């Protein structure tokens, strides 16, 4: 039947972001110059998380996602949200937006996805700094899918929804967008928490 597009997308996203973990590790080493000399005058290497460990962790999560996708494919139309949820959580941790969106569309064809599914896609988009996907998912949560009756009804939003969007704006250093989103959060009747307001502050500070 040919290569599976979901698994291909997972492999591409995993390889394309591995370099960011190496650069993050380098920034941590530079910001922590703890390679001070010992009492005997000999220098010691700084004790910092290695880039290799981060790569291993990401590779392990990528393999886990592959296994979860294989279970979904094996279950076919019998795949329930429990299977999809595990795969979406892995996508969220990896920032794998393409696979997360593919899973969301597959769920929409089989059953109405719960709000948690949309929020996990938002988490993946926030980690990947993908504003376009995040806003598209957010608007869909508010309005539902048009022309599809009850199954297309809006799933609604909650504090987690806004937390992920504000985390995205913090990553993008977009203070004005974060402040505007706080206004939308209030308008939707959602009470913020420490995470939402801290993310908004972080977005303003970076801006």
C-alpha positions as CSV (number, residue, x, y, z in Angstrom):
1,X,0.0,0.0,0.0
2,X,3.1,2.3,0.0
3,X,4.7,4.4,2.7
4,X,2.5,5.7,5.5
5,X,2.3,9.5,5.2
6,X,1.7,9.9,9.0
7,X,5.0,8.1,9.8
8,X,6.8,9.9,7.0
9,X,5.8,13.2,8.5
10,X,6.9,12.1,12.0
11,X,10.4,11.2,10.6
12,X,10.8,14.5,8.8
13,X,9.7,16.6,11.8
14,X,12.0,14.6,14.2
15,X,15.1,15.1,12.0
16,X,14.4,18.7,11.1
17,X,14.3,19.9,14.8
18,X,17.2,17.9,16.2
19,X,19.7,20.7,15.6
20,X,17.7,23.0,17.9
21,X,18.4,20.8,20.9
22,X,22.1,20.9,20.1
23,X,22.1,24.7,20.1
24,X,20.0,24.8,23.2
25,X,22.6,22.7,25.0
26,X,25.4,25.0,23.8
27,X,23.5,28.1,25.1
28,X,23.1,26.4,28.5
29,X,26.9,25.6,28.6
30,X,27.8,29.2,27.8
31,X,25.4,30.6,30.4
32,X,26.8,28.3,33.1
33,X,30.5,28.8,33.2
34,X,30.9,26.5,36.2
35,X,34.1,24.9,34.9
36,X,36.0,26.4,37.8
37,X,39.4,25.0,38.9
38,X,39.5,22.6,41.7
39,X,41.5,23.1,44.9
40,X,44.5,21.5,43.3
41,X,44.3,23.9,40.4
42,X,43.1,21.5,37.8
43,X,40.2,22.5,35.6
44,X,37.0,20.4,35.5
45,X,34.4,20.2,32.8
46,X,31.1,21.9,33.7
47,X,28.3,19.6,34.8
48,X,25.5,20.4,32.4
49,X,22.9,18.3,30.5
50,X,24.5,17.0,27.4
51,X,23.1,17.6,23.9
52,X,23.5,13.8,23.4
53,X,21.1,13.1,26.2
54,X,18.5,15.5,24.7
55,X,18.8,13.8,21.3
56,X,18.4,10.4,22.9
57,X,15.3,11.5,24.7
58,X,13.8,12.9,21.5
59,X,14.7,9.8,19.6
60,X,13.1,7.6,22.2
61,X,9.9,9.7,22.0
62,X,10.0,9.5,18.3
63,X,10.1,5.7,18.4
64,X,7.3,5.8,20.9
65,X,5.2,7.9,18.5
66,X,6.0,5.4,15.7
67,X,4.7,2.6,17.8
68,X,1.5,4.5,18.7
69,X,0.9,5.3,15.1
70,X,1.3,1.7,14.2
71,X,-1.3,0.7,16.8
72,X,-3.8,3.3,15.3
73,X,-3.2,2.0,11.8
74,X,-3.7,-1.6,13.0
75,X,-6.9,-0.7,14.7
76,X,-8.3,1.1,11.7
77,X,-11.8,2.3,12.2
78,X,-11.9,0.7,15.6
79,X,-9.2,3.0,17.0
80,X,-10.7,4.9,19.9
81,X,-9.6,8.2,21.5
82,X,-7.4,6.4,24.0
83,X,-5.0,5.4,21.1
84,X,-5.1,8.8,19.5
85,X,-4.5,10.6,22.8
86,X,-1.2,8.8,23.4
87,X,0.0,9.7,19.9
88,X,-1.1,13.3,20.3
89,X,0.7,13.6,23.6
90,X,3.9,12.4,21.9
91,X,3.3,14.9,19.1
92,X,2.8,17.7,21.7
93,X,6.1,16.9,23.4
94,X,7.9,16.7,20.1
95,X,6.3,19.8,18.6
96,X,5.3,17.6,15.7
97,X,2.5,19.7,14.2
98,X,2.1,17.9,10.9
99,X,1.4,14.5,12.5
100,X,-0.8,16.1,15.2
101,X,-3.0,17.7,12.5
102,X,-3.1,14.4,10.5
103,X,-4.3,12.6,13.6
104,X,-6.9,15.3,14.3
105,X,-8.3,15.0,10.8
106,X,-8.4,11.2,11.0
107,X,-10.4,11.5,14.3
108,X,-12.8,14.0,12.7
109,X,-13.5,11.3,10.0
110,X,-14.2,8.6,12.6
111,X,-15.8,10.5,15.6
112,X,-16.1,14.0,17.0
113,X,-12.7,14.7,18.8
114,X,-13.0,16.0,22.4
115,X,-11.5,19.3,23.4
116,X,-8.4,17.6,24.8
117,X,-7.5,16.5,21.3
118,X,-7.5,20.1,20.0
119,X,-5.6,21.3,23.1
120,X,-2.9,18.8,22.4
121,X,-2.6,20.0,18.8
122,X,-2.3,23.5,20.2
123,X,0.5,22.4,22.5
124,X,2.4,20.9,19.5
125,X,1.9,24.1,17.6
126,X,3.1,26.2,20.5
127,X,6.3,24.1,20.9
128,X,6.9,24.4,17.1
129,X,6.0,28.2,17.1
130,X,3.5,27.6,14.4
131,X,1.1,30.5,14.7
132,X,-0.9,29.7,11.6
133,X,-1.9,26.2,12.7
134,X,-2.5,27.3,16.3
135,X,-4.9,30.1,15.3
136,X,-6.7,27.9,12.8
137,X,-7.3,25.2,15.5
138,X,-8.4,27.8,18.0
139,X,-10.9,29.4,15.7
140,X,-12.2,25.9,14.9
141,X,-12.7,25.2,18.6
142,X,-14.8,28.3,18.9
143,X,-17.0,28.0,15.8
144,X,-17.0,24.3,15.0
145,X,-16.9,22.8,11.6
146,X,-19.5,24.5,9.4
147,X,-22.2,22.6,7.7
148,X,-21.8,19.4,9.6
149,X,-24.7,19.5,12.1
150,X,-24.2,18.5,15.7
151,X,-20.8,16.8,14.9
152,X,-19.5,20.1,13.7
153,X,-20.5,22.0,16.9
154,X,-17.9,24.0,18.7
155,X,-15.9,22.1,21.2
156,X,-15.3,25.2,23.3
157,X,-12.2,26.4,25.0
158,X,-10.7,26.3,28.5
159,X,-7.8,27.7,30.5
160,X,-5.5,25.1,28.9
161,X,-6.4,26.3,25.4
162,X,-5.3,29.9,26.3
163,X,-2.3,28.6,28.2
164,X,-0.9,27.0,25.1
165,X,-1.7,30.0,22.9
166,X,0.0,32.4,25.4
167,X,3.0,30.0,25.5
168,X,3.1,30.3,21.7
169,X,3.2,34.1,21.9
170,X,5.9,34.0,24.6
171,X,8.0,31.8,22.3
172,X,7.3,34.3,19.5
173,X,8.0,37.3,21.8
174,X,4.7,38.8,20.7
175,X,3.5,40.9,23.7
176,X,0.6,42.7,21.9
177,X,-0.9,39.4,20.7
178,X,-0.6,38.0,24.2
179,X,-2.4,41.0,25.7
180,X,-5.1,40.8,23.1
181,X,-5.6,37.1,23.8
182,X,-6.0,37.8,27.5
183,X,-9.0,40.0,26.5
184,X,-10.4,37.2,24.5
185,X,-10.0,34.8,27.4
186,X,-12.1,37.1,29.6
187,X,-14.7,37.5,26.9
188,X,-15.0,33.8,26.7
189,X,-15.6,33.6,30.4
190,X,-12.4,31.6,31.1
191,X,-10.6,32.4,34.3
192,X,-6.8,32.6,33.9
193,X,-4.3,30.9,36.2
194,X,-0.7,31.4,37.1
195,X,0.5,29.8,33.9
196,X,-1.6,32.0,31.5
197,X,-0.5,35.2,33.2
198,X,3.1,34.2,33.5
199,X,3.2,33.3,29.8
200,X,1.7,36.7,29.0
201,X,4.3,38.5,31.1
202,X,7.0,36.4,29.5
203,X,5.7,37.5,26.0
204,X,5.8,41.1,27.0
205,X,9.2,40.9,28.6
206,X,10.7,39.2,25.5
207,X,9.0,41.8,23.2
